[in-house]
């Protein structure tokens, strides 16, 4: 996923635009627990961040269930750049 696509995904997530997420080819994974909590992982980001959770159960999630904190952070970092560490004064 590139920077521009990441920005489009963020906008689509914010507006709950599942049609755009599907059109962008966003893939997700989550067991029933992640589905109920709306914390599905964005598997389209696995090559960047690795897997957040093992893929041991059946996939019950669709793009409407995206919400894994690690995936969202990775998506924001990809779209807008990683935050720079703050300098501290001594």
PyMOL Python script that loads the backbone (N, CA, C, O; Angstrom):
from pymol import cmd

cmd.read_pdbstr("""\
ATOM      1  N   UNK A   1       0.852  -1.164   0.000  1.00  0.00           N
ATOM      2  CA  UNK A   1       0.000   0.000   0.000  1.00  0.00           C
ATOM      3  C   UNK A   1       0.905   1.236   0.000  1.00  0.00           C
ATOM      4  O   UNK A   1       1.867   1.308   0.764  1.00  0.00           O
ATOM      5  N   UNK A   2       0.591   2.195  -0.855  1.00  0.00           N
ATOM      6  CA  UNK A   2       1.392   3.414  -0.905  1.00  0.00           C
ATOM      7  C   UNK A   2       0.739   4.533  -0.097  1.00  0.00           C
ATOM      8  O   UNK A   2      -0.356   4.370   0.441  1.00  0.00           O
ATOM      9  N   UNK A   3       1.427   5.666  -0.023  1.00  0.00           N
ATOM     10  CA  UNK A   3       0.984   6.796   0.795  1.00  0.00           C
ATOM     11  C   UNK A   3      -0.391   7.314   0.370  1.00  0.00           C
ATOM     12  O   UNK A   3      -1.243   7.565   1.222  1.00  0.00           O
ATOM     13  N   UNK A   4      -0.615   7.476  -0.924  1.00  0.00           N
ATOM     14  CA  UNK A   4      -1.889   8.008  -1.410  1.00  0.00           C
ATOM     15  C   UNK A   4      -3.051   7.053  -1.124  1.00  0.00           C
ATOM     16  O   UNK A   4      -4.140   7.479  -0.740  1.00  0.00           O
ATOM     17  N   UNK A   5      -2.803   5.763  -1.316  1.00  0.00           N
ATOM     18  CA  UNK A   5      -3.846   4.777  -1.014  1.00  0.00           C
ATOM     19  C   UNK A   5      -4.153   4.779   0.470  1.00  0.00           C
ATOM     20  O   UNK A   5      -5.316   4.682   0.864  1.00  0.00           O
ATOM     21  N   UNK A   6      -3.119   4.888   1.302  1.00  0.00           N
ATOM     22  CA  UNK A   6      -3.316   4.926   2.754  1.00  0.00           C
ATOM     23  C   UNK A   6      -4.203   6.108   3.140  1.00  0.00           C
ATOM     24  O   UNK A   6      -5.074   5.971   3.998  1.00  0.00           O
ATOM     25  N   UNK A   7      -3.992   7.260   2.520  1.00  0.00           N
ATOM     26  CA  UNK A   7      -4.824   8.438   2.808  1.00  0.00           C
ATOM     27  C   UNK A   7      -6.276   8.186   2.400  1.00  0.00           C
ATOM     28  O   UNK A   7      -7.200   8.568   3.118  1.00  0.00           O
ATOM     29  N   UNK A   8      -6.472   7.547   1.254  1.00  0.00           N
ATOM     30  CA  UNK A   8      -7.832   7.234   0.801  1.00  0.00           C
ATOM     31  C   UNK A   8      -8.516   6.260   1.758  1.00  0.00           C
ATOM     32  O   UNK A   8      -9.710   6.384   2.033  1.00  0.00           O
ATOM     33  N   UNK A   9      -7.754   5.292   2.263  1.00  0.00           N
ATOM     34  CA  UNK A   9      -8.298   4.318   3.210  1.00  0.00           C
ATOM     35  C   UNK A   9      -8.718   5.023   4.502  1.00  0.00           C
ATOM     36  O   UNK A   9      -9.783   4.732   5.048  1.00  0.00           O
ATOM     37  N   UNK A  10      -7.892   5.943   4.990  1.00  0.00           N
ATOM     38  CA  UNK A  10      -8.222   6.679   6.216  1.00  0.00           C
ATOM     39  C   UNK A  10      -9.517   7.469   6.035  1.00  0.00           C
ATOM     40  O   UNK A  10     -10.380   7.456   6.912  1.00  0.00           O
ATOM     41  N   UNK A  11      -9.651   8.150   4.909  1.00  0.00           N
ATOM     42  CA  UNK A  11     -10.871   8.922   4.638  1.00  0.00           C
ATOM     43  C   UNK A  11     -12.078   7.993   4.568  1.00  0.00           C
ATOM     44  O   UNK A  11     -13.135   8.300   5.119  1.00  0.00           O
ATOM     45  N   UNK A  12     -11.921   6.863   3.894  1.00  0.00           N
ATOM     46  CA  UNK A  12     -13.027   5.908   3.769  1.00  0.00           C
ATOM     47  C   UNK A  12     -13.394   5.320   5.134  1.00  0.00           C
ATOM     48  O   UNK A  12     -14.574   5.123   5.423  1.00  0.00           O
ATOM     49  N   UNK A  13     -12.398   5.038   5.973  1.00  0.00           N
ATOM     50  CA  UNK A  13     -12.677   4.522   7.315  1.00  0.00           C
ATOM     51  C   UNK A  13     -13.432   5.559   8.142  1.00  0.00           C
ATOM     52  O   UNK A  13     -14.392   5.230   8.838  1.00  0.00           O
ATOM     53  N   UNK A  14     -12.994   6.803   8.059  1.00  0.00           N
ATOM     54  CA  UNK A  14     -13.624   7.863   8.852  1.00  0.00           C
ATOM     55  C   UNK A  14     -15.085   8.074   8.464  1.00  0.00           C
ATOM     56  O   UNK A  14     -15.923   8.395   9.306  1.00  0.00           O
ATOM     57  N   UNK A  15     -15.375   7.888   7.178  1.00  0.00           N
ATOM     58  CA  UNK A  15     -16.752   8.092   6.713  1.00  0.00           C
ATOM     59  C   UNK A  15     -17.533   6.784   6.601  1.00  0.00           C
ATOM     60  O   UNK A  15     -18.669   6.762   6.127  1.00  0.00           O
ATOM     61  N   UNK A  16     -16.901   5.691   7.048  1.00  0.00           N
ATOM     62  CA  UNK A  16     -17.524   4.362   7.000  1.00  0.00           C
ATOM     63  C   UNK A  16     -17.990   4.006   5.588  1.00  0.00           C
ATOM     64  O   UNK A  16     -19.070   3.449   5.394  1.00  0.00           O
ATOM     65  N   UNK A  17     -17.151   4.340   4.614  1.00  0.00           N
ATOM     66  CA  UNK A  17     -17.441   4.107   3.200  1.00  0.00           C
ATOM     67  C   UNK A  17     -16.895   2.736   2.793  1.00  0.00           C
ATOM     68  O   UNK A  17     -15.793   2.631   2.254  1.00  0.00           O
ATOM     69  N   UNK A  18     -17.674   1.698   3.056  1.00  0.00           N
ATOM     70  CA  UNK A  18     -17.218   0.337   2.781  1.00  0.00           C
ATOM     71  C   UNK A  18     -17.058   0.072   1.285  1.00  0.00           C
ATOM     72  O   UNK A  18     -16.227  -0.749   0.893  1.00  0.00           O
ATOM     73  N   UNK A  19     -17.833   0.746   0.449  1.00  0.00           N
ATOM     74  CA  UNK A  19     -17.689   0.556  -1.002  1.00  0.00           C
ATOM     75  C   UNK A  19     -16.304   0.988  -1.465  1.00  0.00           C
ATOM     76  O   UNK A  19     -15.672   0.294  -2.261  1.00  0.00           O
ATOM     77  N   UNK A  20     -15.829   2.129  -0.972  1.00  0.00           N
ATOM     78  CA  UNK A  20     -14.496   2.601  -1.353  1.00  0.00           C
ATOM     79  C   UNK A  20     -13.422   1.673  -0.810  1.00  0.00           C
ATOM     80  O   UNK A  20     -12.459   1.364  -1.512  1.00  0.00           O
ATOM     81  N   UNK A  21     -13.574   1.222   0.438  1.00  0.00           N
ATOM     82  CA  UNK A  21     -12.594   0.291   1.008  1.00  0.00           C
ATOM     83  C   UNK A  21     -12.504  -0.970   0.170  1.00  0.00           C
ATOM     84  O   UNK A  21     -11.407  -1.464  -0.090  1.00  0.00           O
ATOM     85  N   UNK A  22     -13.642  -1.494  -0.254  1.00  0.00           N
ATOM     86  CA  UNK A  22     -13.631  -2.683  -1.117  1.00  0.00           C
ATOM     87  C   UNK A  22     -13.011  -2.373  -2.470  1.00  0.00           C
ATOM     88  O   UNK A  22     -12.243  -3.179  -2.994  1.00  0.00           O
ATOM     89  N   UNK A  23     -13.331  -1.218  -3.043  1.00  0.00           N
ATOM     90  CA  UNK A  23     -12.779  -0.832  -4.346  1.00  0.00           C
ATOM     91  C   UNK A  23     -11.260  -0.652  -4.283  1.00  0.00           C
ATOM     92  O   UNK A  23     -10.560  -0.918  -5.260  1.00  0.00           O
ATOM     93  N   UNK A  24     -10.755  -0.200  -3.132  1.00  0.00           N
ATOM     94  CA  UNK A  24      -9.316  -0.027  -2.957  1.00  0.00           C
ATOM     95  C   UNK A  24      -8.606  -1.357  -2.717  1.00  0.00           C
ATOM     96  O   UNK A  24      -7.377  -1.409  -2.679  1.00  0.00           O
ATOM     97  N   UNK A  25      -9.370  -2.417  -2.556  1.00  0.00           N
ATOM     98  CA  UNK A  25      -8.780  -3.745  -2.357  1.00  0.00           C
ATOM     99  C   UNK A  25      -8.283  -3.982  -0.950  1.00  0.00           C
ATOM    100  O   UNK A  25      -7.399  -4.812  -0.738  1.00  0.00           O
ATOM    101  N   UNK A  26      -8.837  -3.266   0.021  1.00  0.00           N
ATOM    102  CA  UNK A  26      -8.435  -3.448   1.416  1.00  0.00           C
ATOM    103  C   UNK A  26      -8.916  -4.817   1.880  1.00  0.00           C
ATOM    104  O   UNK A  26     -10.094  -5.147   1.748  1.00  0.00           O
ATOM    105  N   UNK A  27      -8.001  -5.604   2.420  1.00  0.00           N
ATOM    106  CA  UNK A  27      -8.351  -6.923   2.932  1.00  0.00           C
ATOM    107  C   UNK A  27      -8.207  -6.911   4.449  1.00  0.00           C
ATOM    108  O   UNK A  27      -7.352  -6.218   5.000  1.00  0.00           O
ATOM    109  N   UNK A  28      -9.060  -7.689   5.115  1.00  0.00           N
ATOM    110  CA  UNK A  28      -9.080  -7.696   6.580  1.00  0.00           C
ATOM    111  C   UNK A  28      -9.133  -9.118   7.106  1.00  0.00           C
ATOM    112  O   UNK A  28      -9.448 -10.065   6.385  1.00  0.00           O
ATOM    113  N   UNK A  29      -8.810  -9.234   8.394  1.00  0.00           N
ATOM    114  CA  UNK A  29      -8.932 -10.522   9.071  1.00  0.00           C
ATOM    115  C   UNK A  29      -9.353 -10.280  10.505  1.00  0.00           C
ATOM    116  O   UNK A  29      -8.912  -9.327  11.149  1.00  0.00           O
ATOM    117  N   UNK A  30     -10.200 -11.145  10.985  1.00  0.00           N
ATOM    118  CA  UNK A  30     -10.566 -11.115  12.389  1.00  0.00           C
ATOM    119  C   UNK A  30     -11.471 -12.278  12.738  1.00  0.00           C
ATOM    120  O   UNK A  30     -12.356 -12.650  11.967  1.00  0.00           O
ATOM    121  N   UNK A  31     -11.237 -12.850  13.917  1.00  0.00           N
ATOM    122  CA  UNK A  31     -12.112 -13.906  14.407  1.00  0.00           C
ATOM    123  C   UNK A  31     -13.395 -13.274  14.939  1.00  0.00           C
ATOM    124  O   UNK A  31     -13.579 -12.064  14.803  1.00  0.00           O
ATOM    125  N   UNK A  32     -14.276 -14.053  15.535  1.00  0.00           N
ATOM    126  CA  UNK A  32     -15.546 -13.512  16.033  1.00  0.00           C
ATOM    127  C   UNK A  32     -15.349 -12.433  17.096  1.00  0.00           C
ATOM    128  O   UNK A  32     -16.087 -11.448  17.124  1.00  0.00           O
ATOM    129  N   UNK A  33     -14.363 -12.612  17.966  1.00  0.00           N
ATOM    130  CA  UNK A  33     -14.103 -11.618  19.002  1.00  0.00           C
ATOM    131  C   UNK A  33     -13.724 -10.271  18.414  1.00  0.00           C
ATOM    132  O   UNK A  33     -14.218  -9.235  18.859  1.00  0.00           O
ATOM    133  N   UNK A  34     -12.854 -10.279  17.420  1.00  0.00           N
ATOM    134  CA  UNK A  34     -12.463  -9.026  16.766  1.00  0.00           C
ATOM    135  C   UNK A  34     -13.642  -8.429  15.999  1.00  0.00           C
ATOM    136  O   UNK A  34     -13.766  -7.208  15.905  1.00  0.00           O
ATOM    137  N   UNK A  35     -14.491  -9.268  15.461  1.00  0.00           N
ATOM    138  CA  UNK A  35     -15.670  -8.770  14.751  1.00  0.00           C
ATOM    139  C   UNK A  35     -16.594  -8.047  15.740  1.00  0.00           C
ATOM    140  O   UNK A  35     -17.055  -6.939  15.468  1.00  0.00           O
ATOM    141  N   UNK A  36     -16.858  -8.676  16.879  1.00  0.00           N
ATOM    142  CA  UNK A  36     -17.765  -8.083  17.868  1.00  0.00           C
ATOM    143  C   UNK A  36     -17.206  -6.770  18.417  1.00  0.00           C
ATOM    144  O   UNK A  36     -17.966  -5.856  18.738  1.00  0.00           O
ATOM    145  N   UNK A  37     -15.890  -6.676  18.523  1.00  0.00           N
ATOM    146  CA  UNK A  37     -15.248  -5.476  19.072  1.00  0.00           C
ATOM    147  C   UNK A  37     -14.871  -4.460  17.979  1.00  0.00           C
ATOM    148  O   UNK A  37     -14.326  -3.398  18.283  1.00  0.00           O
ATOM    149  N   UNK A  38     -15.158  -4.782  16.720  1.00  0.00           N
ATOM    150  CA  UNK A  38     -14.759  -3.927  15.591  1.00  0.00           C
ATOM    151  C   UNK A  38     -13.262  -3.627  15.637  1.00  0.00           C
ATOM    152  O   UNK A  38     -12.846  -2.469  15.583  1.00  0.00           O
ATOM    153  N   UNK A  39     -12.461  -4.689  15.738  1.00  0.00           N
ATOM    154  CA  UNK A  39     -11.014  -4.564  15.787  1.00  0.00           C
ATOM    155  C   UNK A  39     -10.336  -5.464  14.754  1.00  0.00           C
ATOM    156  O   UNK A  39      -9.293  -6.061  15.023  1.00  0.00           O
ATOM    157  N   UNK A  40     -10.937  -5.551  13.584  1.00  0.00           N
ATOM    158  CA  UNK A  40     -10.335  -6.367  12.523  1.00  0.00           C
ATOM    159  C   UNK A  40      -9.014  -5.760  12.069  1.00  0.00           C
ATOM    160  O   UNK A  40      -8.845  -4.540  12.053  1.00  0.00           O
ATOM    161  N   UNK A  41      -8.093  -6.621  11.704  1.00  0.00           N
ATOM    162  CA  UNK A  41      -6.791  -6.189  11.197  1.00  0.00           C
ATOM    163  C   UNK A  41      -6.860  -5.935   9.697  1.00  0.00           C
ATOM    164  O   UNK A  41      -7.621  -6.580   8.975  1.00  0.00           O
ATOM    165  N   UNK A  42      -6.059  -4.996   9.248  1.00  0.00           N
ATOM    166  CA  UNK A  42      -5.945  -4.708   7.810  1.00  0.00           C
ATOM    167  C   UNK A  42      -4.808  -5.576   7.285  1.00  0.00           C
ATOM    168  O   UNK A  42      -3.637  -5.238   7.454  1.00  0.00           O
ATOM    169  N   UNK A  43      -5.150  -6.687   6.654  1.00  0.00           N
ATOM    170  CA  UNK A  43      -4.110  -7.609   6.181  1.00  0.00           C
ATOM    171  C   UNK A  43      -3.360  -7.037   4.989  1.00  0.00           C
ATOM    172  O   UNK A  43      -2.279  -7.522   4.654  1.00  0.00           O
ATOM    173  N   UNK A  44      -3.905  -6.024   4.346  1.00  0.00           N
ATOM    174  CA  UNK A  44      -3.198  -5.358   3.252  1.00  0.00           C
ATOM    175  C   UNK A  44      -1.914  -4.695   3.753  1.00  0.00           C
ATOM    176  O   UNK A  44      -1.051  -4.351   2.946  1.00  0.00           O
ATOM    177  N   UNK A  45      -1.772  -4.511   5.059  1.00  0.00           N
ATOM    178  CA  UNK A  45      -0.586  -3.873   5.645  1.00  0.00           C
ATOM    179  C   UNK A  45       0.408  -4.883   6.203  1.00  0.00           C
ATOM    180  O   UNK A  45       1.444  -4.478   6.730  1.00  0.00           O
ATOM    181  N   UNK A  46       0.132  -6.172   6.110  1.00  0.00           N
ATOM    182  CA  UNK A  46       0.995  -7.196   6.712  1.00  0.00           C
ATOM    183  C   UNK A  46       2.442  -7.107   6.243  1.00  0.00           C
ATOM    184  O   UNK A  46       3.356  -7.359   7.027  1.00  0.00           O
ATOM    185  N   UNK A  47       2.668  -6.753   4.973  1.00  0.00           N
ATOM    186  CA  UNK A  47       4.044  -6.686   4.472  1.00  0.00           C
ATOM    187  C   UNK A  47       4.815  -5.528   5.101  1.00  0.00           C
ATOM    188  O   UNK A  47       6.045  -5.521   5.064  1.00  0.00           O
ATOM    189  N   UNK A  48       4.121  -4.556   5.673  1.00  0.00           N
ATOM    190  CA  UNK A  48       4.769  -3.414   6.317  1.00  0.00           C
ATOM    191  C   UNK A  48       4.957  -3.668   7.808  1.00  0.00           C
ATOM    192  O   UNK A  48       6.042  -3.432   8.339  1.00  0.00           O
ATOM    193  N   UNK A  49       3.917  -4.146   8.493  1.00  0.00           N
ATOM    194  CA  UNK A  49       3.927  -4.244   9.949  1.00  0.00           C
ATOM    195  C   UNK A  49       3.982  -5.671  10.466  1.00  0.00           C
ATOM    196  O   UNK A  49       4.193  -5.873  11.662  1.00  0.00           O
ATOM    197  N   UNK A  50       3.802  -6.659   9.615  1.00  0.00           N
ATOM    198  CA  UNK A  50       3.685  -8.033  10.079  1.00  0.00           C
ATOM    199  C   UNK A  50       2.264  -8.299  10.536  1.00  0.00           C
ATOM    200  O   UNK A  50       1.417  -7.407  10.495  1.00  0.00           O
ATOM    201  N   UNK A  51       2.003  -9.511  10.967  1.00  0.00           N
ATOM    202  CA  UNK A  51       0.658  -9.875  11.423  1.00  0.00           C
ATOM    203  C   UNK A  51       0.452  -9.417  12.861  1.00  0.00           C
ATOM    204  O   UNK A  51       1.314  -9.622  13.715  1.00  0.00           O
ATOM    205  N   UNK A  52      -0.693  -8.796  13.123  1.00  0.00           N
ATOM    206  CA  UNK A  52      -1.028  -8.375  14.490  1.00  0.00           C
ATOM    207  C   UNK A  52      -1.450  -9.562  15.332  1.00  0.00           C
ATOM    208  O   UNK A  52      -1.123  -9.640  16.516  1.00  0.00           O
ATOM    209  N   UNK A  53      -2.164 -10.472  14.731  1.00  0.00           N
ATOM    210  CA  UNK A  53      -2.647 -11.639  15.453  1.00  0.00           C
ATOM    211  C   UNK A  53      -2.541 -12.848  14.540  1.00  0.00           C
ATOM    212  O   UNK A  53      -2.647 -12.722  13.320  1.00  0.00           O
ATOM    213  N   UNK A  54      -2.333 -14.020  15.127  1.00  0.00           N
ATOM    214  CA  UNK A  54      -2.209 -15.220  14.299  1.00  0.00           C
ATOM    215  C   UNK A  54      -3.504 -15.509  13.540  1.00  0.00           C
ATOM    216  O   UNK A  54      -4.598 -15.240  14.037  1.00  0.00           O
ATOM    217  N   UNK A  55      -3.374 -16.042  12.367  1.00  0.00           N
ATOM    218  CA  UNK A  55      -4.534 -16.367  11.535  1.00  0.00           C
ATOM    219  C   UNK A  55      -4.916 -17.828  11.790  1.00  0.00           C
ATOM    220  O   UNK A  55      -4.795 -18.679  10.908  1.00  0.00           O
ATOM    221  N   UNK A  56      -5.380 -18.099  13.014  1.00  0.00           N
ATOM    222  CA  UNK A  56      -5.658 -19.474  13.421  1.00  0.00           C
ATOM    223  C   UNK A  56      -7.132 -19.836  13.348  1.00  0.00           C
ATOM    224  O   UNK A  56      -7.475 -21.019  13.353  1.00  0.00           O
ATOM    225  N   UNK A  57      -7.997 -18.858  13.279  1.00  0.00           N
ATOM    226  CA  UNK A  57      -9.438 -19.112  13.284  1.00  0.00           C
ATOM    227  C   UNK A  57     -10.031 -18.714  11.932  1.00  0.00           C
ATOM    228  O   UNK A  57      -9.334 -18.198  11.059  1.00  0.00           O
ATOM    229  N   UNK A  58     -11.294 -18.958  11.785  1.00  0.00           N
ATOM    230  CA  UNK A  58     -11.988 -18.533  10.571  1.00  0.00           C
ATOM    231  C   UNK A  58     -12.096 -17.021  10.549  1.00  0.00           C
ATOM    232  O   UNK A  58     -12.179 -16.376  11.595  1.00  0.00           O
ATOM    233  N   UNK A  59     -12.095 -16.460   9.345  1.00  0.00           N
ATOM    234  CA  UNK A  59     -12.234 -15.016   9.195  1.00  0.00           C
ATOM    235  C   UNK A  59     -13.719 -14.657   9.173  1.00  0.00           C
ATOM    236  O   UNK A  59     -14.458 -15.096   8.291  1.00  0.00           O
ATOM    237  N   UNK A  60     -14.147 -13.861  10.142  1.00  0.00           N
ATOM    238  CA  UNK A  60     -15.536 -13.440  10.231  1.00  0.00           C
ATOM    239  C   UNK A  60     -15.712 -11.964   9.870  1.00  0.00           C
ATOM    240  O   UNK A  60     -16.837 -11.465   9.843  1.00  0.00           O
ATOM    241  N   UNK A  61     -14.623 -11.272   9.595  1.00  0.00           N
ATOM    242  CA  UNK A  61     -14.683  -9.823   9.444  1.00  0.00           C
ATOM    243  C   UNK A  61     -14.726  -9.364   7.991  1.00  0.00           C
ATOM    244  O   UNK A  61     -14.256 -10.040   7.076  1.00  0.00           O
ATOM    245  N   UNK A  62     -15.305  -8.196   7.830  1.00  0.00           N
ATOM    246  CA  UNK A  62     -15.301  -7.480   6.554  1.00  0.00           C
ATOM    247  C   UNK A  62     -14.735  -6.094   6.828  1.00  0.00           C
ATOM    248  O   UNK A  62     -14.418  -5.768   7.972  1.00  0.00           O
ATOM    249  N   UNK A  63     -14.605  -5.274   5.784  1.00  0.00           N
ATOM    250  CA  UNK A  63     -14.003  -3.955   5.970  1.00  0.00           C
ATOM    251  C   UNK A  63     -14.744  -3.100   6.994  1.00  0.00           C
ATOM    252  O   UNK A  63     -14.151  -2.194   7.580  1.00  0.00           O
ATOM    253  N   UNK A  64     -16.009  -3.369   7.218  1.00  0.00           N
ATOM    254  CA  UNK A  64     -16.764  -2.578   8.200  1.00  0.00           C
ATOM    255  C   UNK A  64     -16.313  -2.834   9.633  1.00  0.00           C
ATOM    256  O   UNK A  64     -16.710  -2.100  10.539  1.00  0.00           O
ATOM    257  N   UNK A  65     -15.494  -3.859   9.860  1.00  0.00           N
ATOM    258  CA  UNK A  65     -15.034  -4.204  11.205  1.00  0.00           C
ATOM    259  C   UNK A  65     -13.615  -3.717  11.494  1.00  0.00           C
ATOM    260  O   UNK A  65     -13.082  -4.026  12.560  1.00  0.00           O
ATOM    261  N   UNK A  66     -12.983  -2.968  10.589  1.00  0.00           N
ATOM    262  CA  UNK A  66     -11.605  -2.508  10.787  1.00  0.00           C
ATOM    263  C   UNK A  66     -11.524  -1.644  12.030  1.00  0.00           C
ATOM    264  O   UNK A  66     -12.382  -0.796  12.273  1.00  0.00           O
ATOM    265  N   UNK A  67     -10.469  -1.873  12.821  1.00  0.00           N
ATOM    266  CA  UNK A  67     -10.293  -1.072  14.025  1.00  0.00           C
ATOM    267  C   UNK A  67      -9.112  -1.479  14.880  1.00  0.00           C
ATOM    268  O   UNK A  67      -8.950  -0.960  15.984  1.00  0.00           O
ATOM    269  N   UNK A  68      -8.286  -2.391  14.404  1.00  0.00           N
ATOM    270  CA  UNK A  68      -7.108  -2.808  15.162  1.00  0.00           C
ATOM    271  C   UNK A  68      -6.206  -1.588  15.398  1.00  0.00           C
ATOM    272  O   UNK A  68      -5.788  -0.938  14.439  1.00  0.00           O
ATOM    273  N   UNK A  69      -5.903  -1.272  16.668  1.00  0.00           N
ATOM    274  CA  UNK A  69      -5.083  -0.090  16.948  1.00  0.00           C
ATOM    275  C   UNK A  69      -3.723  -0.099  16.258  1.00  0.00           C
ATOM    276  O   UNK A  69      -3.271   0.936  15.769  1.00  0.00           O
ATOM    277  N   UNK A  70      -3.066  -1.264  16.213  1.00  0.00           N
ATOM    278  CA  UNK A  70      -1.756  -1.345  15.568  1.00  0.00           C
ATOM    279  C   UNK A  70      -1.880  -1.087  14.069  1.00  0.00           C
ATOM    280  O   UNK A  70      -1.025  -0.425  13.480  1.00  0.00           O
ATOM    281  N   UNK A  71      -2.934  -1.605  13.453  1.00  0.00           N
ATOM    282  CA  UNK A  71      -3.145  -1.385  12.020  1.00  0.00           C
ATOM    283  C   UNK A  71      -3.459   0.083  11.721  1.00  0.00           C
ATOM    284  O   UNK A  71      -2.954   0.641  10.746  1.00  0.00           O
ATOM    285  N   UNK A  72      -4.284   0.700  12.550  1.00  0.00           N
ATOM    286  CA  UNK A  72      -4.624   2.107  12.358  1.00  0.00           C
ATOM    287  C   UNK A  72      -3.374   2.972  12.498  1.00  0.00           C
ATOM    288  O   UNK A  72      -3.171   3.894  11.708  1.00  0.00           O
ATOM    289  N   UNK A  73      -2.531   2.683  13.499  1.00  0.00           N
ATOM    290  CA  UNK A  73      -1.294   3.441  13.687  1.00  0.00           C
ATOM    291  C   UNK A  73      -0.388   3.284  12.476  1.00  0.00           C
ATOM    292  O   UNK A  73       0.178   4.266  11.995  1.00  0.00           O
ATOM    293  N   UNK A  74      -0.244   2.059  11.979  1.00  0.00           N
ATOM    294  CA  UNK A  74       0.589   1.817  10.806  1.00  0.00           C
ATOM    295  C   UNK A  74       0.042   2.562   9.596  1.00  0.00           C
ATOM    296  O   UNK A  74       0.809   3.140   8.827  1.00  0.00           O
ATOM    297  N   UNK A  75      -1.258   2.555   9.423  1.00  0.00           N
ATOM    298  CA  UNK A  75      -1.906   3.254   8.318  1.00  0.00           C
ATOM    299  C   UNK A  75      -1.642   4.758   8.396  1.00  0.00           C
ATOM    300  O   UNK A  75      -1.310   5.381   7.387  1.00  0.00           O
ATOM    301  N   UNK A  76      -1.787   5.340   9.579  1.00  0.00           N
ATOM    302  CA  UNK A  76      -1.519   6.773   9.757  1.00  0.00           C
ATOM    303  C   UNK A  76      -0.048   7.104   9.512  1.00  0.00           C
ATOM    304  O   UNK A  76       0.267   8.114   8.882  1.00  0.00           O
ATOM    305  N   UNK A  77       0.856   6.248  10.015  1.00  0.00           N
ATOM    306  CA  UNK A  77       2.286   6.455   9.779  1.00  0.00           C
ATOM    307  C   UNK A  77       2.607   6.413   8.285  1.00  0.00           C
ATOM    308  O   UNK A  77       3.393   7.219   7.787  1.00  0.00           O
ATOM    309  N   UNK A  78       2.002   5.480   7.591  1.00  0.00           N
ATOM    310  CA  UNK A  78       2.230   5.342   6.153  1.00  0.00           C
ATOM    311  C   UNK A  78       1.697   6.559   5.400  1.00  0.00           C
ATOM    312  O   UNK A  78       2.357   7.063   4.491  1.00  0.00           O
ATOM    313  N   UNK A  79       0.518   7.028   5.769  1.00  0.00           N
ATOM    314  CA  UNK A  79      -0.113   8.139   5.064  1.00  0.00           C
ATOM    315  C   UNK A  79       0.543   9.478   5.350  1.00  0.00           C
ATOM    316  O   UNK A  79       0.709  10.298   4.447  1.00  0.00           O
ATOM    317  N   UNK A  80       0.912   9.699   6.591  1.00  0.00           N
ATOM    318  CA  UNK A  80       1.370  11.034   6.995  1.00  0.00           C
ATOM    319  C   UNK A  80       2.797  11.070   7.527  1.00  0.00           C
ATOM    320  O   UNK A  80       3.270  12.119   7.963  1.00  0.00           O
ATOM    321  N   UNK A  81       3.470   9.954   7.496  1.00  0.00           N
ATOM    322  CA  UNK A  81       4.844   9.907   7.988  1.00  0.00           C
ATOM    323  C   UNK A  81       4.889   9.574   9.459  1.00  0.00           C
ATOM    324  O   UNK A  81       3.987   9.920  10.221  1.00  0.00           O
ATOM    325  N   UNK A  82       5.953   8.898   9.846  1.00  0.00           N
ATOM    326  CA  UNK A  82       6.100   8.523  11.252  1.00  0.00           C
ATOM    327  C   UNK A  82       6.349   9.774  12.078  1.00  0.00           C
ATOM    328  O   UNK A  82       7.078  10.667  11.646  1.00  0.00           O
ATOM    329  N   UNK A  83       5.747   9.847  13.270  1.00  0.00           N
ATOM    330  CA  UNK A  83       5.990  11.007  14.117  1.00  0.00           C
ATOM    331  C   UNK A  83       7.455  11.081  14.535  1.00  0.00           C
ATOM    332  O   UNK A  83       8.087  10.063  14.820  1.00  0.00           O
ATOM    333  N   UNK A  84       7.974  12.281  14.564  1.00  0.00           N
ATOM    334  CA  UNK A  84       9.369  12.475  14.968  1.00  0.00           C
ATOM    335  C   UNK A  84       9.459  12.558  16.484  1.00  0.00           C
ATOM    336  O   UNK A  84       8.585  13.139  17.128  1.00  0.00           O
ATOM    337  N   UNK A  85      10.506  11.984  17.057  1.00  0.00           N
ATOM    338  CA  UNK A  85      10.647  12.077  18.512  1.00  0.00           C
ATOM    339  C   UNK A  85      10.798  13.541  18.937  1.00  0.00           C
ATOM    340  O   UNK A  85      11.440  14.334  18.248  1.00  0.00           O
ATOM    341  N   UNK A  86      10.205  13.881  20.064  1.00  0.00           N
ATOM    342  CA  UNK A  86      10.291  15.235  20.579  1.00  0.00           C
ATOM    343  C   UNK A  86      11.631  15.427  21.289  1.00  0.00           C
ATOM    344  O   UNK A  86      12.067  14.578  22.066  1.00  0.00           O
ATOM    345  N   UNK A  87      12.270  16.558  21.007  1.00  0.00           N
ATOM    346  CA  UNK A  87      13.519  16.871  21.686  1.00  0.00           C
ATOM    347  C   UNK A  87      13.199  17.309  23.109  1.00  0.00           C
ATOM    348  O   UNK A  87      12.208  17.996  23.358  1.00  0.00           O
ATOM    349  N   UNK A  88      14.040  16.903  24.014  1.00  0.00           N
ATOM    350  CA  UNK A  88      13.836  17.300  25.414  1.00  0.00           C
ATOM    351  C   UNK A  88      14.917  18.280  25.814  1.00  0.00           C
ATOM    352  O   UNK A  88      16.072  18.167  25.403  1.00  0.00           O
ATOM    353  N   UNK A  89      14.524  19.226  26.611  1.00  0.00           N
ATOM    354  CA  UNK A  89      15.514  20.200  27.108  1.00  0.00           C
ATOM    355  C   UNK A  89      16.081  19.708  28.429  1.00  0.00           C
ATOM    356  O   UNK A  89      15.387  19.116  29.255  1.00  0.00           O
ATOM    357  N   UNK A  90      17.337  19.970  28.590  1.00  0.00           N
ATOM    358  CA  UNK A  90      18.017  19.568  29.818  1.00  0.00           C
ATOM    359  C   UNK A  90      18.231  20.758  30.705  1.00  0.00           C
ATOM    360  O   UNK A  90      18.792  20.624  31.793  1.00  0.00           O
TER     361      UNK A  90
END
""", "prot")
cmd.dss("prot")
cmd.show_as("cartoon", "prot")
cmd.util.cbc("prot")
cmd.orient("prot")
